[in-house]
Amino acid sequence: MRAQARGLAAARPHRRKPRTTDSQHTQPVAPHLLGRHLTARAPTRTWVADSTSIGTRAGWLSLAGIRDVYSRRASGYAMGR
């Protein structure tokens, strides 16, 4: 039986207004210590991190992660409101 016959349909994404970072703030900016040199000679010497917010039906989800540059494995992550 086809999905349409079962009453199923793909969810279509809603158009949303793009959001960008506020670059006109007065807070200090941390120095970029690695530049473009993203290699490491040993494990647990160099990490990179990033965070993002994801819109869900239940509200906004914040996700942050840390990755070891040498092994390219996630060293840790956290999710929360």
C-alpha positions in Angstrom: 0.0 0.0 0.0 1.4 3.4 -1.0 2.1 6.1 1.6 -0.5 8.4 0.1 -3.2 5.8 0.4 -2.3 5.5 4.1 -2.7 9.2 4.6 1.0 9.8 5.0 2.8 12.8 3.5 6.3 14.3 3.8 6.6 17.4 6.1 7.5 20.4 4.1 9.9 22.9 5.6 8.6 26.3 6.5 10.4 29.3 5.0 12.3 31.1 7.7 14.1 34.4 7.9 17.9 33.8 8.0 19.6 34.7 11.3 23.2 35.8 11.6 25.5 36.6 14.5 25.5 40.1 15.9 28.9 41.4 14.7 28.3 44.9 16.1 28.8 43.9 19.8 31.2 45.6 22.2 32.4 42.4 23.8 36.1 41.3 23.3 36.8 38.6 20.6 39.0 35.7 21.6 42.2 35.3 19.5 42.3 32.6 16.9 45.3 30.7 18.2 45.3 27.9 15.6 44.9 29.9 12.4 44.4 27.3 9.7 46.8 24.8 11.3 44.4 22.1 12.2 46.7 19.2 12.7 48.1 17.7 16.0 51.1 15.5 16.6 49.7 13.7 19.6 46.2 13.0 21.1 44.6 15.3 23.6 46.8 18.3 22.6 44.5 20.2 20.4 40.7 20.4 20.5 38.1 22.4 18.5 34.6 23.2 19.7 31.4 24.6 18.3 27.9 25.3 19.4 24.6 25.8 17.6 20.9 26.2 18.3 18.4 23.9 16.6 14.7 24.8 16.3 12.4 21.8 17.2 8.7 21.4 17.8 9.3 21.4 21.5 11.4 24.7 21.4 15.1 25.5 20.9 17.7 22.9 21.5 21.3 24.1 22.2 24.1 21.7 21.1 27.8 22.1 21.9 30.6 19.7 21.0 34.3 19.3 21.5 36.5 17.3 19.1 40.1 16.0 19.4 42.0 17.2 16.3 44.4 14.3 16.4 41.9 11.4 16.5 39.1 13.4 14.9 36.7 11.9 17.5 34.2 13.7 19.6 35.6 14.2 23.1 32.4 15.5 24.6 29.1 17.1 23.8 26.2 18.7 25.7 22.6 19.4 24.9 20.1 21.6 26.7 17.6 24.5 26.6 
